[in-house]
């Protein structure tokens, strides 16, 4: 689960959220758990490896991409899972992880849209 939500007020003309409402909800979009999960080089390496694999991978398969112990890799993966970035599925004794691509892309897109709505582009050069 991605722990980011946005309440929007729809514009009458464009059927799109108004910039003022999106700007007011910026704090809700900037969920610390999401950014904290992405704030570690080892977690970024794990996310990158999983994205490149394009399939669920077990912890033992992922341990090679980081220079940390397998137990630390497991904790990093759990943090990414808890932030809603990864999906975990237990198969026997091993847990397989995959990237929740649609959810992550949607979250990042909503954040980018909200930032754009709050900080309109200026033509000053």
C-alpha positions as CSV (number, residue, x, y, z in Angstrom):
1,X,0.0,0.0,0.0
2,X,1.2,3.5,-0.9
3,X,0.5,5.7,2.1
4,X,-0.1,8.8,0.1
5,X,-3.5,10.2,-0.6
6,X,-4.9,13.5,-2.0
7,X,-8.3,15.0,-1.6
8,X,-9.1,17.1,-4.6
9,X,-11.7,19.6,-5.5
10,X,-12.7,19.3,-9.2
11,X,-12.6,22.4,-11.4
12,X,-15.9,23.0,-13.2
13,X,-14.3,23.5,-16.6
14,X,-11.5,21.1,-17.0
15,X,-12.7,18.2,-14.7
16,X,-9.2,18.4,-13.0
17,X,-8.2,19.1,-9.5
18,X,-7.7,22.8,-8.8
19,X,-4.2,23.9,-8.1
20,X,-5.2,25.6,-4.8
21,X,-6.6,22.4,-3.4
22,X,-3.6,20.3,-4.5
23,X,-1.2,22.9,-2.9
24,X,-3.1,22.7,0.4
25,X,-2.6,18.9,0.4
26,X,1.1,18.9,-0.3
27,X,1.9,17.8,3.2
28,X,-0.2,14.6,2.7
29,X,1.6,13.8,-0.5
30,X,5.0,14.1,0.9
31,X,4.8,11.1,3.1
32,X,8.0,10.7,5.1
33,X,8.0,6.9,5.1
34,X,7.9,6.9,1.3
35,X,10.9,9.2,1.0
36,X,12.8,7.7,3.9
37,X,12.5,4.3,2.1
38,X,14.0,5.8,-1.0
39,X,16.7,7.7,0.9
40,X,19.3,5.0,1.3
41,X,21.8,3.9,-1.4
42,X,21.3,0.2,-0.6
43,X,17.5,0.5,-0.9
44,X,17.9,2.3,-4.2
45,X,20.2,-0.4,-5.4
46,X,17.7,-3.1,-4.4
47,X,14.8,-1.2,-6.1
48,X,16.9,-0.8,-9.2
49,X,17.8,-4.5,-9.3
50,X,14.2,-5.5,-8.9
51,X,13.1,-3.1,-11.6
52,X,15.7,-4.5,-14.0
53,X,14.7,-8.1,-13.2
54,X,11.1,-7.4,-14.1
55,X,10.0,-10.4,-12.0
56,X,9.8,-11.3,-8.3
57,X,13.2,-12.1,-6.7
58,X,14.1,-13.7,-3.4
59,X,16.3,-12.2,-0.8
60,X,19.2,-14.6,-1.6
61,X,19.1,-13.5,-5.2
62,X,19.2,-9.8,-4.3
63,X,21.9,-9.9,-1.7
64,X,24.7,-9.5,-4.3
65,X,23.7,-6.0,-5.3
66,X,24.6,-4.6,-1.8
67,X,27.7,-4.8,0.3
68,X,25.7,-5.6,3.4
69,X,24.7,-8.8,5.3
70,X,21.7,-10.7,4.1
71,X,19.8,-9.8,7.3
72,X,20.3,-6.1,6.5
73,X,19.1,-6.7,2.9
74,X,16.0,-8.3,4.4
75,X,15.4,-5.2,6.6
76,X,15.9,-2.9,3.7
77,X,13.4,-4.9,1.6
78,X,10.9,-4.8,4.5
79,X,11.2,-1.0,4.7
80,X,10.5,-0.7,1.0
81,X,7.6,-3.0,1.4
82,X,6.2,-1.1,4.3
83,X,6.4,2.1,2.4
84,X,4.3,0.5,-0.4
85,X,7.1,0.4,-2.9
86,X,7.5,-3.3,-3.1
87,X,5.1,-6.3,-3.0
88,X,6.1,-9.3,-1.0
89,X,5.0,-12.9,-1.5
90,X,6.1,-15.8,0.7
91,X,6.9,-19.0,-1.2
92,X,7.9,-21.7,1.2
93,X,10.7,-20.3,3.4
94,X,11.7,-17.5,1.0
95,X,10.0,-14.2,0.4
96,X,9.9,-12.9,-3.1
97,X,9.8,-9.1,-3.8
98,X,8.6,-7.2,-6.8
99,X,8.2,-3.5,-7.5
100,X,4.7,-2.0,-7.3
101,X,5.3,-0.1,-10.5
102,X,1.8,1.3,-11.1
103,X,1.5,2.5,-7.5
104,X,5.0,4.1,-7.4
105,X,4.5,5.8,-10.7
106,X,1.1,7.1,-9.6
107,X,2.5,8.4,-6.4
108,X,5.4,10.2,-8.0
109,X,3.1,11.6,-10.7
110,X,0.7,13.1,-8.1
111,X,3.7,14.6,-6.2
112,X,5.0,16.1,-9.5
113,X,1.5,17.5,-10.4
114,X,1.1,19.0,-6.9
115,X,4.5,20.6,-7.0
116,X,3.7,22.0,-10.4
117,X,0.4,23.4,-9.2
118,X,2.0,25.0,-6.2
119,X,5.0,26.4,-8.0
120,X,3.7,27.7,-11.4
121,X,6.3,28.1,-14.0
122,X,7.6,31.6,-14.4
123,X,8.8,33.0,-17.6
124,X,11.7,35.0,-16.0
125,X,15.0,34.1,-17.7
